[in-house]
Amino acid sequence: MGATEAELDRAAVRELSASFGGDLVRPGDPGYDEHRRVWNGSIDRRPAVIARCAEVPDVIAAIGFGRDAGLPVAVRGAGHSFPGHSVCDEGIVIDLRPMSEIRVDPDRRTAKAQAGVLLGELDAATQRHGLAVPAGIVTHTGLAGLTLGGGIGWLMRKHGLTVDQLLSVTLVTAAGEVVRASEDENPDLFWGLRGGGGNFGVVTEFEFRLNPLGPIVLAGPIYWPMKESPRLLRFYRDWIAEAPDELMTIVIHRKAPAVSFIPTELHGEPVVSVVSCWCGELEEGERLIAPLRRFGSPLLDLCQPKPYLEHQAMFDPTFPHGWWYYMRACDVDELSDEVIEIVADHSSRIVSPLTAFPIWQMGGAVARVADDETAFGGRGAGHTFNITSMTEGPDGFEEERRWARDFWTALAPHHHGVYVNFLMEEGEERVRQAYGAERYDRLKALKRTWDPDNLLRLNQNISPS
Ligand SMILES: Cc1cc2nc3c(=O)[nH]c(=O)nc-3n(C[C@H](O)[C@H](O)[C@H](O)COP(=O)(O)OP(=O)(O)OC[C@H]3O[C@@H](n4cnc5c(N)ncnc54)[C@H](O)[C@@H]3O)c2cc1C
């Protein structure tokens, strides 16, 4: 049950604001629309109060307020959840974005990052010392939501998932207690936080191990006409079969985007690209990528040595805030001939000039961590598919969404799992699929310990019952 503006207990709000160090934003306040908006423009919700937390006591106060008032409680990092879990109607949004401090210790090779940090901010702070945390591929994504679900990106095959770098997590529980989790403190909780999402508390700070990186990597896309897709994918599966961990690739089917690094004559043309990121020694990378460059007749080759930070920002303009997004995702073991045929067929039916369909190459260090070491469920995945419909607004959204669903259904005989951070609002069975039955039961037991009343349920929910 939620509360409208009129119903919310004014005395309780006054009490909260008396001690609250951040900003409380309510309907009608300046900035209300800005702060209730999330990345996915198709989500339009009106919370009763947005608690923009500046420090840990604000988080404790906001949780207590939501719990005592019986309000829906949404927790927001950067608001990038595809289904819009970080905003709710008539409830409280605990907005961590103002808590965005980063402290890097280059000697110990560790970094502490508060929960409001964006990936680009963490990368900038760590790359100043030639170090990095493996994380995602768009700089304006929130570190908190991404990390809690696992965290896949350009460096994962070399260094593992974002959760594989975690040393400790500080969180405020549903009961309002500050708790630390690490290998030594609350190890069960630490296990669950590495993939189990925001189910067990509101994280205020992460501590990561850092890895040496770059600053120069060999990276970027090479484009071919989309009609080359079946031939290219058959070449690609052999090419990556023995690829070293330093290489991570994403294959993208889409119409060429109207961005500055693509010549105007290609804009809107159906293309398939292989985007590489080689984080090892450059000459070796050039040798490895040479056969890909030679395959067929590329339309455009933008794979070159460049700063890692530049590569990280490459996708930013093609996933802006406010467009309408819908995604169907799945893990697929291998690019069999049958899968390739489905991919080529459905990719050729993309209508929107904005829609993009990435296929992520998994494996490497991700697969070498034992399956039961963290709650993340996709260690064995060969490829992660993101069938993402994108339109500027409602026009054409329904048709594009149907395309994504049909594509996903056609792939159904070939997929078995899904990355939890790529789920929409798909129900409990799909969340269970993301973890597998055994891991899911263990997560449920953990939920019963740390949030027995399911206060934190606006997420890919692991219900305690
Ligand atoms: C443009 C874009 C690019 C992406 N790229 C990648 C990628 O490269 N790799 C990858 O792994 N994923 C990627 N994702 C998916 C991403 O991991 C999820 O969308 C993630 O949830 C985003 O985190 P957020 O903090 O921005 O989102 P939010 O919407 O703020 O939060 C997402 C979920 O996490 C919970 N949450 C947020 N902060 C906290 C906290 N402090 N404590 C407890 N719970 C919290 C929320 O309640 C919500 O359920 C991408 C998403 C987008 C939109």
The ligand as an SDF file (V2000), in Angstrom:
LIG
                    3D

 53 58  0  0  0  0  0  0  0  0999 V2000
   22.7090    1.7950  -20.3690 C   0  0  0  0  0  0  0  0  0  0  0  0
   22.9240    0.5740  -19.5380 C   0  0  0  0  0  0  0  0  0  0  0  0
   24.0920   -0.1480  -19.6650 C   0  0  0  0  0  0  0  0  0  0  0  0
   24.2990   -1.2820  -18.9050 C   0  0  0  0  0  0  0  0  0  0  0  0
   25.4640   -1.9720  -19.0450 N   0  0  0  0  0  0  0  0  0  0  0  0
   25.7270   -3.0050  -18.2300 C   0  0  0  0  0  0  0  0  0  0  0  0
   26.9900   -3.6540  -18.2750 C   0  0  0  0  0  0  0  0  0  0  0  0
   27.8510   -3.3160  -19.0510 O   0  0  0  0  0  0  0  0  0  0  0  0
   27.2030   -4.6760  -17.4240 N   0  0  0  0  0  0  0  0  0  0  0  0
   26.2680   -5.0820  -16.5170 C   0  0  0  0  0  0  0  0  0  0  0  0
   26.5470   -5.9860  -15.7550 O   0  0  0  0  0  0  0  0  0  0  0  0
   25.0600   -4.5000  -16.4730 N   0  0  0  0  0  0  0  0  0  0  0  0
   24.7720   -3.4690  -17.2990 C   0  0  0  0  0  0  0  0  0  0  0  0
   23.5530   -2.8620  -17.2440 N   0  0  0  0  0  0  0  0  0  0  0  0
   22.5300   -3.3840  -16.3380 C   0  0  0  0  0  0  0  0  0  0  0  0
   22.7700   -2.7890  -14.9560 C   0  0  0  0  0  0  0  0  0  0  0  0
   23.6910   -3.5980  -14.2730 O   0  0  0  0  0  0  0  0  0  0  0  0
   21.4710   -2.7070  -14.1710 C   0  0  0  0  0  0  0  0  0  0  0  0
   20.5420   -1.9450  -14.8670 O   0  0  0  0  0  0  0  0  0  0  0  0
   21.7250   -2.1410  -12.7880 C   0  0  0  0  0  0  0  0  0  0  0  0
   20.6130   -2.4490  -12.0090 O   0  0  0  0  0  0  0  0  0  0  0  0
   21.9620   -0.6600  -12.8050 C   0  0  0  0  0  0  0  0  0  0  0  0
   22.2510   -0.1810  -11.5350 O   0  0  0  0  0  0  0  0  0  0  0  0
   21.7580    1.2670  -11.0620 P   0  0  0  0  0  0  0  0  0  0  0  0
   22.2940    1.4640   -9.6970 O   0  0  0  0  0  0  0  0  0  0  0  0
   22.0500    2.2850  -12.0900 O   0  0  0  0  0  0  0  0  0  0  0  0
   20.1970    1.0450  -11.1080 O   0  0  0  0  0  0  0  0  0  0  0  0
   19.0040    1.3630  -10.1200 P   0  0  0  0  0  0  0  0  0  0  0  0
   17.8160    1.3730  -11.0140 O   0  0  0  0  0  0  0  0  0  0  0  0
   19.2580    2.5670   -9.3180 O   0  0  0  0  0  0  0  0  0  0  0  0
   18.9810    0.1040   -9.2000 O   0  0  0  0  0  0  0  0  0  0  0  0
   18.8370   -1.1920   -9.7370 C   0  0  0  0  0  0  0  0  0  0  0  0
   18.4150   -2.1860   -8.6560 C   0  0  0  0  0  0  0  0  0  0  0  0
   19.4060   -2.2210   -7.6430 O   0  0  0  0  0  0  0  0  0  0  0  0
   18.8700   -1.8000   -6.4060 C   0  0  0  0  0  0  0  0  0  0  0  0
   19.8350   -0.9130   -5.7620 N   0  0  0  0  0  0  0  0  0  0  0  0
   20.4220    0.1800   -6.2980 C   0  0  0  0  0  0  0  0  0  0  0  0
   21.2590    0.7200   -5.4200 N   0  0  0  0  0  0  0  0  0  0  0  0
   21.2060   -0.0370   -4.3100 C   0  0  0  0  0  0  0  0  0  0  0  0
   21.8520    0.0250   -3.0600 C   0  0  0  0  0  0  0  0  0  0  0  0
   22.7190    0.9810   -2.7540 N   0  0  0  0  0  0  0  0  0  0  0  0
   21.5520   -0.9150   -2.1390 N   0  0  0  0  0  0  0  0  0  0  0  0
   20.6560   -1.8950   -2.4070 C   0  0  0  0  0  0  0  0  0  0  0  0
   20.0180   -1.9930   -3.5850 N   0  0  0  0  0  0  0  0  0  0  0  0
   20.2930   -1.0760   -4.5150 C   0  0  0  0  0  0  0  0  0  0  0  0
   17.6070   -1.0710   -6.7540 C   0  0  0  0  0  0  0  0  0  0  0  0
   16.6860   -1.0800   -5.7310 O   0  0  0  0  0  0  0  0  0  0  0  0
   17.1220   -1.7960   -7.9770 C   0  0  0  0  0  0  0  0  0  0  0  0
   16.4100   -2.9330   -7.6110 O   0  0  0  0  0  0  0  0  0  0  0  0
   23.3160   -1.7230  -17.9960 C   0  0  0  0  0  0  0  0  0  0  0  0
   22.1290   -1.0040  -17.8750 C   0  0  0  0  0  0  0  0  0  0  0  0
   21.9390    0.1210  -18.6350 C   0  0  0  0  0  0  0  0  0  0  0  0
   20.6570    0.8650  -18.5110 C   0  0  0  0  0  0  0  0  0  0  0  0
  1  2  1  0
  2  3  1  0
  2 52  2  0
  3  4  2  0
  4  5  1  0
  4 50  1  0
  5  6  2  0
  6  7  1  0
  6 13  1  0
  7  8  2  0
  7  9  1  0
  9 10  1  0
 10 11  2  0
 10 12  1  0
 12 13  2  0
 13 14  1  0
 14 15  1  0
 14 50  1  0
 15 16  1  0
 16 17  1  0
 16 18  1  0
 18 19  1  0
 18 20  1  0
 20 21  1  0
 20 22  1  0
 22 23  1  0
 23 24  1  0
 24 25  2  0
 24 26  1  0
 24 27  1  0
 27 28  1  0
 28 29  2  0
 28 30  1  0
 28 31  1  0
 31 32  1  0
 32 33  1  0
 33 34  1  0
 33 48  1  0
 34 35  1  0
 35 36  1  0
 35 46  1  0
 36 37  1  0
 36 45  1  0
 37 38  2  0
 38 39  1  0
 39 40  1  0
 39 45  2  0
 40 41  1  0
 40 42  2  0
 42 43  1  0
 43 44  2  0
 44 45  1  0
 46 47  1  0
 46 48  1  0
 48 49  1  0
 50 51  2  0
 51 52  1  0
 52 53  1  0
M  END
$$$$
